[in-house]
Amino acid sequence: MESIIFTTDASIVLAELLGGIRHENLFIVADKHTVGFCDRLFEKVDWIPSHVAVLDCGEEYKSIESVSRIWMMLSKRGARRSSILVCVGGGVVTDLGGFAASTFKRGMRCINVPTTLLAQVDASLGGKTGFNFNGLKNEIGTFSIPEKVIIDVHFLSHLPVRERMSGFAEMIKHGLLSDREYLTRLLSLEYQETSPEDFLELIRRSVTIKDEIVSQDPREQGLRKVLNFGHTIGHAIESLSIMRGMALLHGEAVALGLVAELYLSVKEKGFPEEIYLEVRNFVKRYYPNYPLMEHVDTLYGLMLHDKKNERRGVNFTLLPGIGEFSLDNYCSKDLVVEALSQV
């Protein structure tokens, strides 16, 4: 966790980290929303950064064209391997910026400043970078751990409720992967009544859960696959929503995927049904309903493209219980369709 810094003032942290860095060696990638944070973020640095790549907002721009825009800035402005790229934004920005940094001159330094809850508890951590390709989620990417990740809870006050709930789905997943007490606390949380300091502690708990898993398996050869829980079906739902022009946020799709994959866990591994129903009721209350059953063949085809598949069929991580993992489960198409019907 040494590379992850929790703070209530990211500008102070950045000033300390960038002390002694020459102006021409600092580069920034942000999107059209988060570029507005940059003046405040860098106000305690001795100079104002001018090398900034501003990306379009949204999952549809998580593409090779956006990566190329970052590469072009780095190349034209004379970036070196010793230069630093600071990624200010949500998961799309940190994924694209992290990929660009990991490949430019075979790897340059990178600092993530995640500004959404989803990025703070998941996307900016663990070193997965990449972009969507050929209609498939994160089809191209690398493993590259950022030099630092700065988590400042005050960015969350700028988020719409829908964006906050998108990130909260990943925290629910962390609860399922850890312990009953944390999961219960999340499912009963009154978001509006929780202070920034208390919520920062919840974020720290989720980050710790993910970090402990990633540190044991940084390149996803085994244990790290548990972090994909909810994502095999969730990514397929997300890709379908983009294809149909009715895009769900990443966490919204993951929330639906959690319900479906918990159902598979109940049927295949004996996961407690009462806990499954608690999570299902929470998701149905706070997340969008999305028509899935009329697209089951498309959804199943998208799942077959998942990177975790090592033989014919769809590979799932399932849970026998909270904090208990079963890797590499291949479920029948009929059972997967049955799970989709429960969402």
N, C-alpha and C positions, 0 to 999 in steps of 0.2 A: 504493500500500500504506500510505499515511499514516494511513488510517482504521482499519487493522487492527493490533492490539497483541498481541504474543505475550508471555506471562508465566507465571511459576510461582506468582503470588499475585495473583489478580484483585482482592482486597479493597484492596490498595495502589493499584492503577490506578484503581479506582472512586473511592476517597477523593480522589485528585488531580483526576479529571475532575469530580467533584461539589462540589469546594470552592467555597463561595460560593453554592451553590444552596439556596434556601429550602425548608424542609420541605414546604410546601404545593405546591411545583412539581415534586415527584418522584413518579412513579407506576411501579408494577411489575406485570408480568404473568408468571406462572409456572404450572406445573401442580402436581398434588397430590404429585408426587415432588420436584420441584425447589424448591418453596417452602421446603423444609427447608434449602436452601443459603443462604437470604437473610440469616439472622442473621449467619453468618460473612462473607458477601460484603460486608455493610454495617457490619461491626463497627468499622471505622476511620473511618466517617463520624460526625460529631458528634451525630447523632440517629438514631433507629430509624424507618425508613419505615413508614407505616401504610396508605398507599393501595395495596392489593394486590388484583389480580384473579387468583383461583386457578381454573384451567381443569381439566376432566377430561382424563385421559391417553388418548392413542390417536388414530389416523388417523380413526376414525369421528366424532370430535368436532371435526374440522377443518371447521367449518361456520359459516354466517352467525349461528347462535345463539351460538356462542362469541365471535365478533366483537362481537355486540351486547352481550354481558356486559362486554367491555372498554370499549366506547363508553359504556355506562351508568355504569361507575365514573368514567370521565373526566368525563362530563357532570355527574354528581351532586357530584363533588368539586371542580368548578370549574377543570378543566384549561384551560390556554391554549396558544396556538401556541408560546409560549416555554417551556412545561413540557417535561419529559423523561420518556419512557416507557422503562424498562429491561426488556428481555425476557430472562428467565432460564429457559433450557430447551433442548429439542431443536428440530428443524425445524418441528414443529407450532406450538410456542409462538412462534418467531421469525417464521414465516409469518403467523400470525394477529395477533400484536402489531405486526409491521411494517405489515400492511394497515390495522389500526385506526389506527395513528399516521399513516399516509400520507393517510388520509381524514378524520380528526377535525379539524374546523375547517380543512379543506383542507391539512392537513399540520402535524404537530408533530415535535419532536426525538425521536430514537430511538437507543438504545444496545442492541446485542445482546451477551448473555453466553451463548454456546452451550455446553451441558453434555454433548452427545453428540459422538462422532467425526463422524457424518454431518453434524451442524449445523456443526461446526468447519471441515470441509473443503468444505462445499457449501451447505447450506440457508440459513445465516445470512449468506452472502456474496453480493455481486452485485446486490442490490436487488430480487430477485423476491419478491413477497409474494402472499398470497391464501388461498383456501379452496376446498374441493371443493363441487360443486353438481350436483344432478340425477344423482348417481352417477358424475360425471366428475371426474378428478383436476385440481385447480388451474384449474377452469373460470373462476373469477372472481379477478382480481388486479390488481396495479399494479406498476410499476417505481419503486422508492423506495430510494435508497441510505441505509443507516443512518449516523448521525453517527460512531459508532465500533463496532467489533467487538472484543471482548476474548476472546482464546483462551488458556485456562488448561488445560494438559494434565492437571492433577491431578484434574479432574472425571472423567476416563476411568477412574480406578481404581474408581469406583462402578458402572461399567457391566457388565452381564452379557456373556459372550462373544458371544452372538448379536447384541447391540446394537453391539458393537465391529466385528464382521464386516460388519454392515449398512453402517457408515460406510466400511469398508475397500474396499467395492465401488466407491465413488466415487474412491478413491485409485487403484485399478487403472485406472479410466477415464482419470484424469489421466496415468498412465504410458503408456497407449496414445496419448494426444494429445501426448506430449512426446518421450521418447527411450527407447531400448532399455535403457540402463543403469538408469534409474529403474524401469522396468517389471520388469526382472529382480530388482532389489533388493526390490521389493514381493512378488513371487511366491515369493521364497526367504526372506522374513522370518520369524524365530522371535519371535512377538509377546511371549511370556512372558519372553524373554531380552533384550528391548530396553529400555533405560533410559528413563525419562520424558523426559530431556533429548534423547536420540537420536530418540525418537519425535516430540518437538516439532519437530525439524528436518525430519522427513518431512512433518509437517503443514504446516510453513512452505513446503516445496517444492510441495506440492499447491495450497496457497493461492496461491502465486506463479503457478503455471500458470494457474489460473482467473482471477486478477486481470489477468494480461497479456492474456487473451482478452477479458474483460469491458470493460477500459479502451478497447479498440479498437472495441467495438460494444456500448455499454451497453443498447441497446433491441432487440437481437437482430434486426437487419435483414440480417445476413449472417454474418460469422465466428462470432459467439457461438452460432450453431446447432450448432457442433461439440460444445458442452457437453451437447447433448441425445443424444449417442451412447449407445446402450443404453437410452434412456428412452422412445422411441416404443413399442417392444415391452414394455419394463419397466413403464411406466405402465399399459398394457393388462392385463398380468399382475397387477399390484397391484390394479387396479380389480376384475378378475375374482375375485381371492382375497377381497376384501371382500364382494362380492356373494354369494359362496358360503359366507360365514361361516367361512372358513379363512384369515384375513388373514396375508399375508406382510409382513414389514417392508419399508420402501421400498428399502433397499439390497439386500435379498435378491431382490426382483423385478428391480432394475436389474442385478444379477449375471447373472440368467437372460437378461435383455435384451441384455447385452453379448455373451453367447455367440451368440445368434441374429443380432444385427446384425454381429458379426464374420464369421459364416458368409455373410451377404449380401455382405460386403466381399470375402471370398474369391472368391465366385462372380461378382460384378459388377465388382470393381476389382482383382483379383489380389493381395489382401492375403496375405502369406506364411502358408501353411497350417500350418507348424510352430509359429509363434507363436500362431495361432488355437488349436491343439491344447493348447499350454501353458496358455492361459487357460481353455479348456474343462475341462481336467483339474483345474485349481485350483478352479474353481467347483463341479464335481461332488464334489470332496473336502470342501469347507468350507460349502457352501450347500444349503438344502433342495431335495429333488426335488419337483416339483409337476406334477400331471397336466394337460397342456395340450392334447393332440391330440383329446380328446373335446369340447373347447370352442373349436375353431379359428374357427368362424363368429362366435361371440360376441367372441372376441379381435380378429378382424379388424374387426368393427363398432366396437369401442372404439377401435382405431387410427384409423379414419376420422374420429373426433371430435377428433383431435389438432390443436392450434392451428397447427402448422406446415404443415398441408395447404393449399395455395393453388389446387389444381385437383383433379380427380377422382383418387382413389387415395391412397396413403399415402406421405408425404414422409420420406425417410431421409437422414441424414448418414452417409456411408460412408467407410472408410479404405483408400486404396491401400497404405498402409504406416504404421508407427509415426510419428506426428507429421505425417502427410500427410492432407489432408481433401478430401472431395468432397461439396459441398452439393447439396441438392435433387435427390435420386434417387428416382424413383417405380418401385418394384418390383412385379411382378405378384403377384396373390394366391397363385398356385401356388408361387412362389418363397418368399413369406413363410411359407406353410404348411410348405414343405420346411425352412426355417430353424427353425421351431418344433419340428420333429421331431428336431432335433439337440440340443435342450436337455435 
